[in-house]
Every structure is written in C-alpha cells, then in structure tokens.
Amino acid sequence: MGADGATRRAGVVDHALQHYIEHKRQGDEFDKVFCVFDKDSHDTYEQALTEVSETRPVNTFKAINSVPCFEYWPLLHFVFTTQPFAAAGGKSACACVIDELHKYMPAYTKGDHGIFKELMPRTEQAVTRSKNALQQARNNGTDNPSTLMHELVEYLQKLKP
C-alpha cells in the first residue's frame, strides 16, 4: 500500500463505525465489529489501534491486526515461524513474508480471492500456531511476527450451527 494505503487503514475504523451506526439505527445492532489490518510500514497503524480501542460501545470493536502483514496468517497454515520479518535487499518486510509464503503457495498474489478455500483444511493448525506465535512474541517484548486472525476465525467458528 502506498500513501492511499495509510488512508485506507485509518478509514477501516471509520468505515466500521459508520456501518455499525447505520445498522444500529435500523434496529440491527452488531455484537462484534472486527477491523482487520496489518502493520507493514504504514504511519497510521498505531492510530488505528488506538481508534479501535477507544471506539464505543466498549468490547464491541476489535482490532485484528497482523505484523508485519496479513500474509503471515496464511504462512502459519504451512509452517510455524517466529522469525522476525524486516525489510531487506530492497524488499519490504511484507515482501519478505510473501517470499516465504511462495515456498508453499507459489501462485499466491496479494488480494488472491481463492486463498481461503485453499487454506481451509489447515485452519486449525494455523489457529494453534498463531496463538503460540503471539504468546512467544509477547514473551519476547515484540509484535513481529504476530497476528490476531485466530481470534476472528474462532469467533466465526462459534457462530456456525
């Protein structure tokens, strides 16, 4: 994402809040609102985290953030890694994650619409790995790498009849 990416990230929270308010007015209030975004190298990341945590009603809005980028989540479907990802060799940290993901999904491209169906059989492994990676990151005083996608997945799994 370029400069417009930073705007989109900050806009994710605004969009979620507007959508929530619209539905509340119509009598269809949401129990939970998830704001999914990644850290990558965007200036508004901390601002977006703060906005989500301060948005009311309390405990309704939840940030589902990934560090350095969303692609860490699909990577966890194939391998457990807590190797920090950083910009290297003229590539962003996210590009480095994508390079690693290509070892398992050579045809992967950002925004790939078929990814969830392909990853579905490995979701439970990814959830376990995500929880372990998050705990390890916290123990090490970092957030790189980590993702909260497992929280969204588990919430959605509980909704299934």
C-alpha positions in Angstrom: 0.0 0.0 0.0 1.2 3.4 -0.8 0.0 6.7 0.7 -3.5 5.8 -0.1 -3.0 2.6 2.0 -2.4 4.6 5.1 -5.6 6.5 4.5 -7.4 3.2 4.0 -6.1 1.8 7.3 -7.3 4.8 9.2 -10.5 4.6 7.2 -11.1 1.0 8.2 -12.1 2.1 11.7 -14.2 5.0 10.4 -16.0 2.7 7.9 -16.6 0.1 10.6 -18.1 2.7 12.9 -20.3 4.2 10.2 -21.6 0.7 9.3 -22.2 -0.1 12.9 -24.2 3.2 13.4 -26.3 2.6 10.2 -27.3 -0.9 11.3 -28.0 0.2 14.9 -30.4 2.9 13.5 -32.2 0.1 11.6 -32.5 -2.0 14.7 -29.9 -4.5 13.6 -27.0 -3.7 16.1 -23.9 -5.8 15.8 -22.5 -7.8 18.7 -18.9 -7.5 17.4 -17.2 -5.4 14.8 -13.8 -6.6 13.6 -11.3 -4.2 12.0 -8.7 -6.2 10.0 -5.5 -4.5 9.0 -1.8 -5.0 9.1 1.2 -3.0 10.3 3.5 -3.3 7.4 5.2 0.2 7.2 2.2 2.4 7.5 2.2 5.6 9.6 -1.4 5.2 10.8 -1.1 1.7 12.3 -0.8 2.9 16.0 -3.6 5.5 15.3 -5.9 2.7 14.0 -5.1 0.5 17.1 -5.9 3.4 19.4 -9.1 4.3 17.5 -10.4 0.7 17.7 -9.7 0.6 21.5 -11.4 3.9 22.1 -14.5 3.2 19.9 -17.7 2.8 21.8 -19.6 0.7 22.8 -16.9 -1.0 24.8 -16.0 -4.6 23.9 -17.8 -4.3 20.6 -14.9 -3.2 18.3 -11.9 -5.4 18.0 -8.6 -4.9 16.0 -7.5 -7.9 14.2 -4.0 -6.8 13.3 -1.2 -8.7 11.7 2.5 -7.9 11.9 4.2 -7.3 9.6 1.4 -8.1 7.2 -1.7 -10.2 6.6 0.4 -12.8 4.7 1.8 -14.0 8.0 -1.6 -15.6 8.7 -1.6 -17.8 5.5 2.0 -18.7 6.1 1.0 -20.1 9.5 -1.2 -22.6 7.7 2.0 -24.3 6.5 4.8 -23.6 9.0 5.3 -22.3 12.5 7.8 -19.5 12.5 8.5 -16.7 14.9 11.4 -15.3 12.7 11.0 -11.5 12.8 10.4 -10.1 9.3 12.2 -6.9 8.3 12.9 -5.0 5.1 15.9 -6.5 3.4 17.5 -6.3 0.0 15.3 -3.6 -1.2 12.2 -5.5 -0.2 9.6 -4.6 2.4 9.0 -6.8 5.4 5.8 -7.9 3.8 7.5 -8.8 0.6 9.8 -11.0 2.7 6.8 -12.7 4.2 5.3 -13.2 0.7 8.6 -14.7 -0.4 8.4 -17.2 2.4 4.7 -17.9 1.6 5.7 -18.6 -2.0 7.6 -21.7 -0.9 4.2 -23.2 0.0 1.9 -21.3 -2.3 3.9 -20.4 -5.4 1.0 -18.8 -7.2 -0.1 -16.6 -4.3 -0.7 -12.9 -5.1 -1.8 -10.2 -2.7 -5.6 -9.9 -2.8 -6.0 -13.5 -4.0 -9.7 -14.4 -3.7 -9.3 -18.2 -3.7 -6.9 -18.3 -0.8 -9.5 -19.1 2.0 -10.9 -22.2 0.2 -7.3 -23.4 -0.4 -6.3 -22.8 3.3 -9.5 -24.1 4.9 -8.2 -27.7 5.6 -5.2 -26.2 7.5 -7.1 -23.7 9.6 -6.9 -25.5 12.9 -3.1 -25.7 12.6 -2.9 -22.0 11.8 -5.0 -21.1 14.8 -2.8 -23.1 17.1 0.4 -21.7 15.5 -1.0 -18.1 15.6 -1.7 -18.4 19.4 1.7 -19.8 20.0 3.5 -17.2 17.9 1.5 -14.4 19.7 2.5 -15.7 23.1 6.1 -16.0 22.0 6.1 -12.5 20.6 4.7 -11.1 23.8 7.2 -13.1 25.9 10.0 -11.5 23.7 8.5 -8.0 24.1 7.7 -7.6 20.4 4.9 -8.0 17.9 6.9 -9.2 15.0 5.7 -11.5 13.8 2.2 -12.0 15.1 -1.5 -11.9 14.1 -4.8 -11.9 15.8 -6.6 -13.6 12.9 -7.1 -16.7 15.1 -9.5 -14.6 17.3 -11.6 -13.7 14.3 -11.6 -17.3 13.0 -12.6 -18.7 16.4 -15.4 -16.2 16.7 -16.7 -17.1 13.3 -16.4 -20.9 14.1 -18.6 -20.4 17.2 -21.3 -18.8 15.0 -21.6 -22.0 12.9 -24.7 -24.0 13.8 
